[in-house]
Amino acid sequence: QVQLVEFGGGLVQAGGSLRLSCIASGSIFSVNVMRWYREAPGKQREMVAEMLSGAVPEYAESVKGRFTISSENVKNTWFLQMNGLKPEDTAVYYCNADVTRKNYLRSIYWGQGTQVSVSS
């Protein structure tokens, strides 16, 4: 099986920074796509960042210029650097990945979520 574990959330003041991490483990052949989502109270879950292996990342308009996705592919690990945080960034953040397992089956996996709270 494949597991995604994410961590790095917390409570920060507006203008502060956090870095989220996601580590994939298990029977992995390759991680093809790495993503970050967030879900705020009363709002739909939205994708905030996406990166295909070796490609230029894409971001939601609301976080462009403030958030950066990066990866350490050999370690099946990726990150979300969040700068200039705003109260409206408060949400549960989830990592997500398109993974090919060692048996060559390809599936989507989710992390458990980590809370990010930004105070004004």
N, C-alpha and C positions, 0 to 999 in steps of 0.2 A: 504494500500500500504506500501511498504518498501522503506526507503531512506537510502543511505550511504553518509555521509558527512566527507570529509577528509580535513586536514589542517596541517600546520607545515613547508611548503616549504619556500624557500627563497634563498638568494644569500650568499654564503660562499666562503672563500679562500680554496685552496687545502690543505688537511690535517685536515680540520675542520669537525664538526659533526652537524647533524640535527636529530630530531626525528619527524617522521610523525605519525599522529593519524587518525583513522577511527572509526566513531561511526555509528552503524546501529540502526535505530528506525522504529517504525510502528508496523504492525500486525505480530510480529515475534514469532514463536514457538521455533525455534532453529537456530543457525548459525553453519553449519556443516563443512565448509571449509573457511578459511581466506587466502587471497592472496594479494600480491602487484605486480603490473606491472609497466613498464615504457616505454615511447616512446620518442626516441630522433629524432631530425630532420634527415630525409633521411634514417631512420632505421625502421625495423618492431617493433611493440609492442612486448615486451618480458616479461615473468614472472620472477621476481627476487626472490620471496620468497613465500612459501606455507606452510600452517599448518592445518592439520586436527585436530579437537578438541581432545585434550589429546595426540596427537602424536608428534613425533620428527620432527621439521621443516626441510624443504629442501630449498636449495638455488641454484641460478645460479652460475656457476663456477666463473664468473667475480666479484661476490660480496662476495664469501665465505671468512670468517674470518674478514669481515668488517661490514656486515649488520646483524642485528638480528631482527627476528619477534617475537612478544610476544602478549599476550592477557589478557584481563579481561573479562572472558566469562559471568559472571553474569551481566555485564553492556553492553554486546554486543559491546565491544570496542577492537581494536587491534592496534598495533604500528609497526613501522619500525625504529629501531635505526640504523643510518648510521654514521659510523666512518671512519676516513681516506679517506675522499671524494677526488675524482679525477676529473679533468675536463671532462673526458669521462663519468662520472656519470650524467652529465647535461641532463635533460629530464623532461617531464611531468610524474609525478607518479600518478598512479590510484590504489585505493583499490578495491577489488573485493570479493564477497562472494557467497557461495552456501547457500541459506536460505530456511528453511521450514517455511511457514507462518502458522498462527493459523488455517487456513482452511485446512492445511496439504498439500497444493500445494507447490512444491519445484522448485525454480528458481534461476538464476544467476543475481546478481545486481552489478552495477558499481557506484563508486564515480565520482565526477565531474572533478577530476584531480587537482593537485597542482604542481606548477613549482619549480624545484630544479635547481639552477645554481651554478656551481663551477668554480671559476676563478683560473688561475695559478699564 
